[in-house]
Amino acid sequence: MHLQATQSDFITALRALSRDISHSARPVSSVSHFRHYTPSSNPTSVRVSSFPKWSKSDLYLWREIFQIYIDASPFEGIHEEDRGDRTLKQSEERLNLFMREVSGRNLEQKLTLQQSRDGLKTFLQLNVFILNLKKVWI
């Protein structure tokens, strides 16, 4: 019963994280407004409106965060020479490397949206949770 509840909580957190990241990492072009020119409109009135607060995007920062995560590959090697599961010690070291790199680049502070900052915290918490599960199963 506890395992099912834990799994359900993990899946719920993962879905919320997915939603938060997808909303905060949308391209600005997908949320901006553009007044189109029509033959009956005045050509000088065609402009891109200034982006309101809600149209900010953390897309490039999330790309950087995920690239650092892929480079660290805390739980599984993805390159030919180190393919496969990591040991517990390797996972701990690589997850710490990822967290230090994100912190060292001040990426959390650079995130413009609170939703992104919350998402990064959730992402880190889920990874620590996975690491703790690995400790239990080894």
DSSP file (Angstrom, degrees, kcal/mol; ACC not computed):
  #  RESIDUE AA STRUCTURE BP1 BP2  ACC     N-H-->O    O-->H-N    N-H-->O    O-->H-N    TCO  KAPPA ALPHA  PHI   PSI    X-CA   Y-CA   Z-CA
    1    1 A M     >        0   0    0      0, 0.0     4,-2.2     0, 0.0     5,-0.2   0.000 360.0 360.0 360.0 -45.3    0.0    0.0    0.0
    2    2 A H  H  >  +     0   0    0      1,-0.2     4,-2.6     2,-0.2     5,-0.2   0.890 360.0  53.0 -62.4 -39.5    2.8    2.4    0.9
    3    3 A L  H  > S+     0   0    0      1,-0.2     4,-2.5     2,-0.2    -1,-0.2   0.904 109.1  48.7 -63.2 -41.4    4.6    1.7   -2.3
    4    4 A Q  H  > S+     0   0    0      2,-0.2     4,-2.5     1,-0.2    -1,-0.2   0.898 112.1  48.4 -65.6 -40.4    1.5    2.4   -4.4
    5    5 A A  H  X S+     0   0    0     -4,-2.2     4,-2.5     2,-0.2    -2,-0.2   0.906 112.6  48.8 -65.8 -41.1    0.9    5.7   -2.5
    6    6 A T  H  X S+     0   0    0     -4,-2.6     4,-2.4     2,-0.2    -2,-0.2   0.915 112.4  48.2 -64.1 -43.5    4.6    6.7   -3.1
    7    7 A Q  H  X S+     0   0    0     -4,-2.5     4,-2.5     2,-0.2    -2,-0.2   0.914 111.8  49.7 -63.3 -42.7    4.4    5.8   -6.7
    8    8 A S  H  X S+     0   0    0     -4,-2.5     4,-2.4     2,-0.2    -2,-0.2   0.912 111.3  48.8 -62.9 -43.6    1.1    7.8   -7.1
    9    9 A D  H  X S+     0   0    0     -4,-2.5     4,-2.5     2,-0.2    -1,-0.2   0.898 111.5  50.3 -62.4 -40.8    2.7   10.8   -5.3
   10   10 A F  H  X S+     0   0    0     -4,-2.4     4,-2.6     2,-0.2    -2,-0.2   0.931 111.4  47.2 -64.0 -46.0    5.8   10.6   -7.6
   11   11 A I  H  X S+     0   0    0     -4,-2.5     4,-2.4     2,-0.2    -2,-0.2   0.899 111.9  50.9 -64.1 -40.7    3.7   10.4  -10.8
   12   12 A T  H  X S+     0   0    0     -4,-2.4     4,-2.2     2,-0.2    -1,-0.2   0.929 112.4  46.4 -61.7 -45.7    1.6   13.4   -9.6
   13   13 A A  H  X S+     0   0    0     -4,-2.5     4,-2.4     1,-0.2    -2,-0.2   0.891 112.1  51.5 -64.3 -39.4    4.7   15.5   -8.9
   14   14 A L  H  X S+     0   0    0     -4,-2.6     4,-2.5     2,-0.2    -2,-0.2   0.899 110.2  48.1 -65.0 -41.7    6.2   14.5  -12.2
   15   15 A R  H  X S+     0   0    0     -4,-2.4     4,-2.3     2,-0.2    -2,-0.2   0.908 112.4  48.8 -65.6 -41.4    3.0   15.5  -14.1
   16   16 A A  H  X S+     0   0    0     -4,-2.2     4,-2.8     2,-0.2    -2,-0.2   0.907 111.6  50.1 -64.4 -40.9    2.9   18.8  -12.3
   17   17 A L  H  X S+     0   0    0     -4,-2.4     4,-2.8     2,-0.2     5,-0.3   0.924 109.7  50.7 -62.2 -44.7    6.6   19.4  -13.1
   18   18 A S  H  X S+     0   0    0     -4,-2.5     4,-2.4     1,-0.2    -2,-0.2   0.916 112.5  46.4 -58.9 -44.4    6.0   18.6  -16.7
   19   19 A R  H  X S+     0   0    0     -4,-2.3     4,-2.0     2,-0.2    -2,-0.2   0.923 112.9  49.5 -64.9 -45.2    3.1   21.1  -16.8
   20   20 A D  H  X S+     0   0    0     -4,-2.8     4,-2.3     1,-0.2    -2,-0.2   0.922 113.7  45.2 -62.1 -45.1    5.1   23.8  -15.0
   21   21 A I  H  X S+     0   0    0     -4,-2.8     4,-1.8     1,-0.2    -1,-0.2   0.920 111.9  51.3 -66.9 -42.5    8.1   23.4  -17.3
   22   22 A S  H  < S+     0   0    0     -4,-2.4    -1,-0.2    -5,-0.3    -2,-0.2   0.857 114.0  44.9 -64.9 -32.9    6.1   23.4  -20.5
   23   23 A H  H >< S+     0   0    0     -4,-2.0     3,-0.6    -5,-0.2    -1,-0.2   0.874 118.4  41.3 -76.5 -37.5    4.2   26.5  -19.5
   24   24 A S  H 3< S+     0   0    0     -4,-2.3    34,-3.3     1,-0.2    35,-0.2   0.626 115.2  50.7 -87.1 -11.7    7.3   28.4  -18.3
   25   25 A A  T 3< S+     0   0    0     -4,-1.8    -1,-0.2    32,-0.2    -2,-0.1   0.121  76.3 130.8-112.4  20.3    9.5   27.3  -21.2
   26   26 A R  S <  S-     0   0    0     -3,-0.6    33,-0.4    30,-0.2     2,-0.1  -0.435  70.0 -98.9 -67.8 146.3    7.2   28.2  -24.1
   27   27 A P    >   -     0   0    0      0, 0.0     3,-1.6     0, 0.0     4,-0.5  -0.427  28.6-123.9 -61.3 142.4    8.9   30.1  -26.9
   28   28 A V  G >> S+     0   0    0      1,-0.3     3,-1.5     2,-0.2     4,-1.0   0.851 110.5  64.3 -57.6 -33.8    8.0   33.8  -26.5
   29   29 A S  G 34 S+     0   0    0      1,-0.3    -1,-0.3     2,-0.2     3,-0.1   0.774  95.0  59.3 -62.7 -24.5    6.6   33.7  -30.0
   30   30 A S  G <4 S+     0   0    0     -3,-1.6    -1,-0.3     1,-0.2    -2,-0.2   0.662 115.4  33.0 -79.1 -13.9    3.9   31.3  -28.9
   31   31 A V  T <4 S+     0   0    0     -3,-1.5    -2,-0.2    -4,-0.5    -1,-0.2   0.403  97.8  99.2-120.2   0.3    2.6   33.8  -26.3
   32   32 A S     <  -     0   0    0     -4,-1.0     2,-0.4    -3,-0.1    18,-0.1  -0.442  64.5-131.1 -86.6 163.2    3.2   37.1  -28.0
   33   33 A H        -     0   0    0     16,-0.2    16,-1.3    -2,-0.1     2,-0.4  -0.926  18.8-171.5-115.6 139.7    0.6   39.1  -29.9
   34   34 A F  B     -A   48   0A   0     -2,-0.4     2,-0.8    14,-0.2    14,-0.2  -0.996  19.2-139.7-132.0 128.2    1.1   40.6  -33.3
   35   35 A R        -     0   0    0     12,-1.6    12,-0.4    -2,-0.4     2,-0.1  -0.791  29.0-139.7 -88.5 116.7   -1.2   42.9  -35.0
   36   36 A H        -     0   0    0     -2,-0.8     2,-0.4    10,-0.1    -1,-0.0  -0.437  10.4-117.7 -80.2 148.7   -1.3   41.8  -38.6
   37   37 A Y        -     0   0    0     -2,-0.1    -1,-0.1     9,-0.0     5,-0.0  -0.680  31.9-177.3 -82.4 133.6   -1.4   44.2  -41.5
   38   38 A T    >   -     0   0    0     -2,-0.4     3,-2.1     4,-0.0     0, 0.0  -0.920  41.0-107.9-124.6 156.7   -4.4   44.1  -43.7
   39   39 A P  T 3  S+     0   0    0      0, 0.0    -1,-0.0     0, 0.0    -2,-0.0   0.782 119.9  51.6 -55.8 -27.1   -5.0   46.2  -46.9
   40   40 A S  T 3  S+     0   0    0      2,-0.1     2,-0.2     3,-0.0    -3,-0.0   0.562  97.3  85.0 -87.6  -7.1   -7.6   48.3  -45.1
   41   41 A S  S <  S-     0   0    0     -3,-2.1     5,-0.1     1,-0.1    -4,-0.0  -0.562  90.1 -99.4 -95.9 161.0   -5.3   49.1  -42.1
   42   42 A N    >   -     0   0    0     -2,-0.2     3,-2.1     1,-0.1     4,-0.3  -0.648  26.9-141.7 -76.1 122.6   -2.8   51.8  -41.8
   43   43 A P  G >  S+     0   0    0      0, 0.0     3,-1.1     0, 0.0    -1,-0.1   0.763  99.4  61.6 -60.8 -24.4    0.7   50.3  -42.4
   44   44 A T  G 3  S+     0   0    0      1,-0.2    -2,-0.0     3,-0.0    -3,-0.0   0.650  94.9  62.7 -76.1 -11.8    2.3   52.5  -39.7
   45   45 A S  G <  S+     0   0    0     -3,-2.1     2,-0.5     2,-0.0    -1,-0.2   0.529  75.2 108.3 -89.2  -4.9    0.0   50.8  -37.1
   46   46 A V    <   +     0   0    0     -3,-1.1     2,-0.3    -4,-0.3   -10,-0.1  -0.605  46.7 136.9 -74.8 123.0    1.6   47.4  -37.7
   47   47 A R        -     0   0    0     -2,-0.5   -12,-1.6   -12,-0.4     2,-0.6  -0.991  58.0-108.8-159.5 158.9    3.7   46.5  -34.7
   48   48 A V  B     -A   34   0A   0     -2,-0.3   -14,-0.2   -14,-0.2     3,-0.1  -0.847  45.0-123.4 -90.0 126.8    4.6   43.8  -32.3
   49   49 A S        -     0   0    0    -16,-1.3   -16,-0.2    -2,-0.6     2,-0.1  -0.320  32.9 -92.9 -67.7 153.9    3.0   44.7  -29.0
   50   50 A S        -     0   0    0      1,-0.1    -1,-0.1   -18,-0.1   -17,-0.1  -0.434  50.5-102.6 -64.7 143.3    5.3   44.9  -26.0
   51   51 A F        -     0   0    0     -2,-0.1    -1,-0.1    -3,-0.1   -19,-0.1  -0.538  35.4-136.0 -73.9 120.7    5.4   41.6  -24.2
   52   52 A P    >   -     0   0    0      0, 0.0     3,-2.0     0, 0.0     4,-0.2  -0.210  31.4 -95.5 -67.6 168.3    3.3   41.6  -21.1
   53   53 A K  G >  S+     0   0    0      1,-0.3     3,-1.4     2,-0.2    -2,-0.1   0.854 122.9  57.4 -54.2 -39.7    4.6   40.0  -17.9
   54   54 A W  G 3  S+     0   0    0      1,-0.3    -1,-0.3   -23,-0.0    -3,-0.0   0.608  94.4  67.8 -71.5 -10.4    2.9   36.7  -18.6
   55   55 A S  G <  S+     0   0    0     -3,-2.0    -1,-0.3     2,-0.1   -24,-0.2   0.448  71.6 118.2 -92.1   2.6    4.7   36.3  -21.9
   56   56 A K    <   -     0   0    0     -3,-1.4     2,-0.4    -4,-0.2   -30,-0.2  -0.278  48.4-158.2 -63.4 154.1    8.1   35.8  -20.4
   57   57 A S        -     0   0    0    -32,-0.1   -32,-0.2     1,-0.0     3,-0.2  -0.997  26.8-164.5-138.6 142.3    9.8   32.5  -21.1
   58   58 A D     >  +     0   0    0    -34,-3.3     4,-2.6    -2,-0.4     5,-0.2  -0.023  52.7 126.3-107.4  26.3   12.6   30.6  -19.5
   59   59 A L  H  > S+     0   0    0    -33,-0.4     4,-2.3     1,-0.2     5,-0.2   0.907  72.1  44.5 -52.7 -51.7   13.0   28.3  -22.5
   60   60 A Y  H  > S+     0   0    0      1,-0.2     4,-2.0     2,-0.2    -1,-0.2   0.846 112.8  51.5 -69.4 -32.7   16.8   28.9  -22.9
   61   61 A L  H  > S+     0   0    0      2,-0.2     4,-2.6     1,-0.2    -1,-0.2   0.908 109.9  49.4 -68.9 -40.2   17.5   28.5  -19.3
   62   62 A W  H  X S+     0   0    0     -4,-2.6     4,-2.8     2,-0.2     5,-0.2   0.890 108.8  53.5 -64.7 -37.8   15.6   25.2  -19.1
   63   63 A R  H  X S+     0   0    0     -4,-2.3     4,-2.1    -5,-0.2    -1,-0.2   0.925 110.4  47.2 -60.0 -42.8   17.6   24.0  -22.2
   64   64 A E  H  X S+     0   0    0     -4,-2.0     4,-2.2     2,-0.2    -2,-0.2   0.917 111.6  50.4 -64.8 -43.6   20.8   24.9  -20.3
   65   65 A I  H  X S+     0   0    0     -4,-2.6     4,-2.1     1,-0.2    -2,-0.2   0.929 112.7  46.0 -60.1 -46.2   19.6   23.1  -17.2
   66   66 A F  H  X S+     0   0    0     -4,-2.8     4,-2.6     1,-0.2    -1,-0.2   0.840 109.8  54.3 -69.8 -31.3   18.6   19.9  -19.1
   67   67 A Q  H  X S+     0   0    0     -4,-2.1     4,-2.5    -5,-0.2    -1,-0.2   0.915 109.1  48.3 -66.0 -41.6   21.9   20.0  -21.0
   68   68 A I  H  X S+     0   0    0     -4,-2.2     4,-2.2     2,-0.2    -2,-0.2   0.903 112.0  50.6 -62.2 -40.7   23.8   20.1  -17.7
   69   69 A Y  H  X S+     0   0    0     -4,-2.1     4,-2.6     2,-0.2    -2,-0.2   0.920 111.0  47.4 -64.7 -44.1   21.7   17.2  -16.5
   70   70 A I  H  < S+     0   0    0     -4,-2.6    -2,-0.2     2,-0.2    -1,-0.2   0.913 111.5  51.0 -64.2 -42.0   22.3   15.1  -19.6
   71   71 A D  H  < S+     0   0    0     -4,-2.5    -1,-0.2     1,-0.2    -2,-0.2   0.887 114.6  43.5 -62.3 -38.4   26.0   15.8  -19.4
   72   72 A A  H  < S-     0   0    0     -4,-2.2    -2,-0.2    -5,-0.2    -1,-0.2   0.851  83.2-172.9 -74.7 -34.7   26.0   14.7  -15.7
   73   73 A S     <  -     0   0    0     -4,-2.6    -3,-0.1    -5,-0.2    22,-0.1   0.913   4.8-172.5  39.0  67.9   23.8   11.7  -16.4
   74   74 A P  S    S+     0   0    0      0, 0.0    20,-0.2     0, 0.0    21,-0.2   0.780  71.7  26.4 -65.1 -28.9   23.4   10.9  -12.7
   75   75 A F  S    S+     0   0    0      1,-0.3    11,-2.0    19,-0.1     2,-0.3   0.683 125.0  24.1-111.3 -20.1   21.6    7.6  -13.0
   76   76 A E  E    S-B   85   0B   0      9,-0.2    -1,-0.3    15,-0.1     9,-0.2  -0.975  71.6-122.7-151.7 132.0   22.6    6.0  -16.3
   77   77 A G  E     -B   84   0B   0      7,-3.5     7,-1.5    -2,-0.3    -4,-0.1  -0.521  21.3-174.8 -71.8 138.6   25.5    6.4  -18.6
   78   78 A I        +     0   0    0     -2,-0.2     2,-0.2     5,-0.2     5,-0.1   0.486  55.5  86.5-113.5  -6.9   24.5    7.4  -22.1
   79   79 A H  S >  S-     0   0    0      3,-0.1     3,-1.1     1,-0.1     4,-0.4  -0.626  86.3-113.3 -95.5 156.4   27.8    7.2  -23.9
   80   80 A E  G >  S+     0   0    0      1,-0.3     3,-0.7    -2,-0.2    -1,-0.1   0.871 114.4  51.0 -54.4 -41.7   29.2    4.1  -25.4
   81   81 A E  G 3  S+     0   0    0      1,-0.2    -1,-0.3    -3,-0.0    -4,-0.0   0.690 124.2  26.2 -75.7 -17.3   32.1    3.9  -23.0
   82   82 A D  G <  S+     0   0    0     -3,-1.1    -5,-0.3    -6,-0.0    -1,-0.2   0.042  82.5 153.4-133.4  29.8   29.9    4.2  -19.8
   83   83 A R    <   +     0   0    0     -3,-0.7    -5,-0.2    -4,-0.4     2,-0.2  -0.306  42.5  38.5 -62.7 139.4   26.5    2.9  -21.0
   84   84 A G  E    S-B   77   0B   0     -7,-1.5    -7,-3.5     2,-0.0    -5,-0.1  -0.548  96.1 -20.7 116.8-179.1   24.3    1.4  -18.3
   85   85 A D  E     -B   76   0B   0     -9,-0.2    -9,-0.2    -2,-0.2     2,-0.2  -0.280  59.0-129.1 -64.7 145.4   23.3    2.0  -14.7
   86   86 A R        -     0   0    0    -11,-2.0    -1,-0.1     1,-0.1     2,-0.1  -0.619  23.8-110.7 -88.2 152.9   25.5    4.0  -12.4
   87   87 A T     >  -     0   0    0     -2,-0.2     4,-2.7     1,-0.1     5,-0.2  -0.330  35.3-103.5 -71.8 167.4   26.6    2.7   -9.0
   88   88 A L  H  > S+     0   0    0      1,-0.2     4,-2.6     2,-0.2     5,-0.2   0.925 123.7  49.5 -59.1 -45.3   25.1    4.5   -5.9
   89   89 A K  H  > S+     0   0    0      1,-0.2     4,-2.5     2,-0.2    -1,-0.2   0.918 111.7  48.1 -61.9 -44.5   28.4    6.3   -5.4
   90   90 A Q  H  > S+     0   0    0      2,-0.2     4,-2.8     1,-0.2     5,-0.2   0.910 111.2  51.3 -62.3 -42.1   28.6    7.5   -9.0
   91   91 A S  H  X S+     0   0    0     -4,-2.7     4,-2.5     2,-0.2     5,-0.2   0.925 111.0  47.6 -61.6 -45.4   24.9    8.6   -8.9
   92   92 A E  H  X S+     0   0    0     -4,-2.6     4,-2.3     2,-0.2    -2,-0.2   0.940 114.4  46.6 -60.8 -47.0   25.5   10.6   -5.8
   93   93 A E  H  X S+     0   0    0     -4,-2.5     4,-2.2     1,-0.2    -2,-0.2   0.915 115.2  45.5 -62.0 -44.4   28.7   12.2   -7.2
   94   94 A R  H  X S+     0   0    0     -4,-2.8     4,-2.3   -20,-0.2    -1,-0.2   0.855 112.0  50.5 -72.7 -34.7   27.0   13.0  -10.6
   95   95 A L  H  X S+     0   0    0     -4,-2.5     4,-2.4    -5,-0.2    -1,-0.2   0.902 112.0  48.5 -68.0 -39.4   23.9   14.4   -9.0
   96   96 A N  H  X S+     0   0    0     -4,-2.3     4,-2.7    -5,-0.2    -2,-0.2   0.890 109.6  53.0 -64.5 -38.9   26.0   16.6   -6.8
   97   97 A L  H  X S+     0   0    0     -4,-2.2     4,-2.4     2,-0.2    -2,-0.2   0.926 109.4  48.9 -60.1 -45.5   28.0   17.7   -9.9
   98   98 A F  H  X S+     0   0    0     -4,-2.3     4,-2.4     2,-0.2     5,-0.2   0.939 112.7  47.0 -59.4 -48.4   24.7   18.7  -11.6
   99   99 A M  H  X S+     0   0    0     -4,-2.4     4,-2.3     1,-0.2    -2,-0.2   0.891 112.4  49.7 -64.5 -39.6   23.5   20.7   -8.6
  100  100 A R  H  X S+     0   0    0     -4,-2.7     4,-3.3     2,-0.2    -1,-0.2   0.899 111.1  49.9 -64.9 -39.5   26.9   22.4   -8.2
  101  101 A E  H  X S+     0   0    0     -4,-2.4     4,-1.7     2,-0.2    -2,-0.2   0.920 111.8  46.9 -66.8 -43.7   26.9   23.3  -11.9
  102  102 A V  H  <>S+     0   0    0     -4,-2.4     5,-2.1     2,-0.2     6,-0.4   0.919 117.4  44.2 -62.1 -43.8   23.4   24.8  -11.8
  103  103 A S  H ><5S+     0   0    0     -4,-2.3     3,-1.5    -5,-0.2    -2,-0.2   0.915 110.5  54.5 -67.0 -43.3   24.3   26.7   -8.7
  104  104 A G  H 3<5S+     0   0    0     -4,-3.3    -1,-0.2     1,-0.3    -2,-0.2   0.800 109.9  46.7 -62.7 -30.1   27.6   27.8  -10.0
  105  105 A R  T 3<5S-     0   0    0     -4,-1.7    -1,-0.3    -5,-0.2    -2,-0.2   0.406 107.4-128.1 -90.6   1.7   25.9   29.3  -13.1
  106  106 A N  T <>5 +     0   0    0     -3,-1.5     4,-1.5    -4,-0.2    -3,-0.2   0.837  54.3 153.4  55.6  37.1   23.3   31.0  -10.9
  107  107 A L  H  >< +     0   0    0     -5,-2.1     4,-1.3     1,-0.2    -4,-0.1   0.856  65.0  56.1 -68.4 -34.6   20.6   29.4  -13.1
  108  108 A E  H  4 S+     0   0    0     -6,-0.4     3,-0.4     1,-0.2    -1,-0.2   0.922 110.1  45.9 -63.0 -41.2   17.9   29.4  -10.4
  109  109 A Q  H  4 S+     0   0    0      1,-0.2    -1,-0.2    -6,-0.1    -2,-0.2   0.793 109.4  56.1 -70.5 -27.3   18.4   33.2   -9.9
  110  110 A K  H  < S+     0   0    0     -4,-1.5    -1,-0.2    -5,-0.1     2,-0.2   0.718  80.0 104.9 -78.6 -20.5   18.3   33.7  -13.7
  111  111 A L     <  -     0   0    0     -4,-1.3   -53,-0.1    -3,-0.4     6,-0.1  -0.449  57.3-161.4 -62.8 127.5   14.9   32.0  -14.0
  112  112 A T        +     0   0    0     -2,-0.2     2,-0.4   -55,-0.1    -1,-0.2   0.745  65.6  68.0 -86.4 -24.2   12.4   34.9  -14.5
  113  113 A L  S >> S-     0   0    0      1,-0.1     4,-1.9   -89,-0.1     3,-0.5  -0.810  70.3-142.6-104.3 136.1    9.2   33.0  -13.6
  114  114 A Q  H 3> S+     0   0    0     -2,-0.4     4,-2.8     1,-0.2     5,-0.2   0.864 105.1  61.3 -58.7 -36.3    8.3   31.8  -10.2
  115  115 A Q  H 3> S+     0   0    0      1,-0.2     4,-2.0     2,-0.2    -1,-0.2   0.870 104.9  47.8 -59.2 -38.1    6.8   28.7  -11.9
  116  116 A S  H <> S+     0   0    0     -3,-0.5     4,-2.6     2,-0.2    -1,-0.2   0.913 110.6  50.0 -69.6 -43.4   10.3   27.9  -13.3
  117  117 A R  H  X S+     0   0    0     -4,-1.9     4,-1.9     1,-0.2    -2,-0.2   0.916 113.4  46.6 -62.6 -41.9   12.0   28.3   -9.9
  118  118 A D  H  X S+     0   0    0     -4,-2.8     4,-2.4     1,-0.2    -1,-0.2   0.903 111.3  52.8 -63.7 -41.0    9.4   26.1   -8.3
  119  119 A G  H  X S+     0   0    0     -4,-2.0     4,-2.7    -5,-0.2    -2,-0.2   0.888 107.0  51.4 -62.4 -40.3    9.8   23.6  -11.1
  120  120 A L  H  X S+     0   0    0     -4,-2.6     4,-2.4     2,-0.2    -1,-0.2   0.913 109.9  49.6 -64.7 -41.6   13.6   23.5  -10.6
  121  121 A K  H  X S+     0   0    0     -4,-1.9     4,-2.5     2,-0.2    -2,-0.2   0.921 112.6  47.4 -61.6 -43.6   13.1   22.8   -6.9
  122  122 A T  H  X S+     0   0    0     -4,-2.4     4,-2.7     2,-0.2    -2,-0.2   0.912 110.1  53.1 -63.5 -42.4   10.7   20.0   -7.7
  123  123 A F  H  X S+     0   0    0     -4,-2.7     4,-1.8     1,-0.2    -2,-0.2   0.919 111.7  45.2 -58.6 -45.4   13.1   18.6  -10.3
  124  124 A L  H  X S+     0   0    0     -4,-2.4     4,-2.2     2,-0.2    -1,-0.2   0.910 112.3  51.5 -65.9 -42.2   15.9   18.5   -7.8
  125  125 A Q  H  X S+     0   0    0     -4,-2.5     4,-2.3     1,-0.2    -2,-0.2   0.894 108.8  50.8 -62.8 -40.2   13.6   17.0   -5.1
  126  126 A L  H  X S+     0   0    0     -4,-2.7     4,-2.3     2,-0.2    -1,-0.2   0.883 109.9  50.3 -65.6 -37.7   12.5   14.2   -7.5
  127  127 A N  H  X S+     0   0    0     -4,-1.8     4,-2.3     2,-0.2    -2,-0.2   0.892 110.4  48.8 -67.6 -38.8   16.1   13.4   -8.4
  128  128 A V  H  X S+     0   0    0     -4,-2.2     4,-2.5     2,-0.2    -2,-0.2   0.885 110.0  53.3 -65.5 -38.1   17.0   13.2   -4.7
  129  129 A F  H  X S+     0   0    0     -4,-2.3     4,-2.2     2,-0.2    -2,-0.2   0.922 108.9  48.4 -61.3 -44.8   14.0   10.9   -4.2
  130  130 A I  H  X S+     0   0    0     -4,-2.3     4,-2.2     1,-0.2    -2,-0.2   0.910 110.8  51.2 -62.0 -42.2   15.2    8.6   -7.0
  131  131 A L  H  X S+     0   0    0     -4,-2.3     4,-1.8     1,-0.2    -2,-0.2   0.911 109.4  50.2 -61.5 -42.3   18.7    8.6   -5.4
  132  132 A N  H  X S+     0   0    0     -4,-2.5     4,-1.7     1,-0.2    -1,-0.2   0.873 108.8  52.2 -64.9 -36.6   17.1    7.6   -2.0
  133  133 A L  H  X S+     0   0    0     -4,-2.2     4,-2.2     1,-0.2    -1,-0.2   0.904 106.8  53.4 -63.3 -39.9   15.2    4.8   -3.7
  134  134 A K  H  X S+     0   0    0     -4,-2.2     4,-1.1     1,-0.2    -2,-0.2   0.885 105.9  53.7 -62.5 -37.6   18.4    3.6   -5.2
  135  135 A K  H  < S+     0   0    0     -4,-1.8    -1,-0.2     1,-0.2    -2,-0.2   0.887 110.1  47.6 -63.0 -39.1   19.9    3.5   -1.7
  136  136 A V  H  < S+     0   0    0     -4,-1.7    -2,-0.2     1,-0.2    -1,-0.2   0.875 113.1  47.0 -69.9 -38.5   17.0    1.4   -0.4
  137  137 A W  H  <        0   0    0     -4,-2.2    -1,-0.2     1,-0.2    -2,-0.2   0.606 360.0 360.0 -83.9 -11.4   17.1   -1.1   -3.3
  138  138 A I     <        0   0    0     -4,-1.1    -1,-0.2    -3,-0.2    -2,-0.2   0.459 360.0 360.0 -95.4 360.0   20.9   -1.6   -3.3
